[in-house]
Amino acid sequence: MDYTFLQHYWWFIVSLLGALLVFLMFVQGANSLVFSLGHTPEERRVVINSTGRKWEITFTTLVTFGGAFFASFPLFYSTSFGGAYWLWMVILFSFVLQAVSYEFQNKLGNLLGTRTFQWMLVANGIIGPLLLGGAVATFFNGSNFIVDKGNLTSLQPVISHWANASYGLDALLDPWNLLFGMSVFFLARMLGTLYIINNVDDENIRCRASVRLLGCTIAFLLLFLPFLIRTLLKDGFAIDKTTGMIVMESEKYLNNLVTMWPLLVMFAIGVALLLYGTVRTTMSNTYIHGIWPAGIGTVLAVLSLLLCAGYNSTAYYPSNADLQSSLTIANSCSSEFTLRTMFYVSLLVPFVVGYIAYVWYVMDKKKLTKEEVSQNEAY
């Protein structure tokens, strides 16, 4: 268990958390369809109470994802979360809107009205996946930052800074980042409709969700496939093994998948499971378990893409302003002592996941109905 192993291990952990976060954004996907799935106040309450059972898990995973990045790859944290802070602040603010909406939309003395808070959920359902997808796309397309570790010896030791005054919002000017952001948005909607179909026992809501599922799947494929093809065929950011310099390599990400063929297999299985869960749910009026193959497939596919972005001598956070400022898992990680200590702590993760699975099972053992919501109002 040397330093190199620990670096790769923690990139795997961070990538796994990122993949789980994308899956758990079914909460945002379903919330973005609140008014489309629920045509009456009672139906909207059912949808919101369904996602309200899980929103804390999504938010906790987002915080854990950021915390794991901070602990294992602090230079990325200071560069992206510090330099591109406007992008991340908008994302976090949208999640604050979500929390406020769940808490106050049906409280006595609500001066803004229930629909206002429900529209806050819709806003989070659109902004959250869209901007998170755009942020992740910069792993393949690069961002405008400069890293100068020589500043550590100065009186103001700011290692990295953004190369322009947009502080991350310039990522949204790249159409390929927006394309991937829209892909994540429609993926979240796909997962959201699959979750509602599985969790809500209401025929009208399930029928509407099935129709929305088909449209979101087509939109996702039309957006994601061009991004995937372009990413695999474009020049990527590689590390020269002789000099350690960052260089451009033709078809770098395609070469990564071919060289690390298990990732290619995992990606293919993930896509197949996602499509299986979606197609079978659309074709059958009785099949309601599509969220599980689709969710597992999402985790596998996203995990393989994130590992492809960091493994095999690849700069996972490229700099478009200064190529040599690009971040790799070797030049941006914590000390060996820190990574080793956290390794032992991470062995507790399976127990936490087991607890979450048990709580999920208990909450979803009985499907949600209008009668249950009216008798036990939560949101």
LINCOR-V422612 format. One record per helix or strand of 3 or more residues. SS is the DSSP state (2 for helix, 1 for strand). FROM is the first residue (numbers start at 0). LEN is the number of residues. If there is no record, write none. Layout:
ss: {SS SS}
from: {FROM FROM}
len: {LEN LEN}
This chain:
ss: {2 2 2 2 2 2 2 2 1 2 1 2 2 2 1 1 2 2 2 2 2 2 2}
from: {2 25 33 40 54 73 84 113 144 148 159 168 174 202 235 245 251 260 289 322 335 348 369}
len: {22 6 4 12 18 10 20 28 3 5 3 5 25 31 4 4 8 23 21 3 11 16 6}
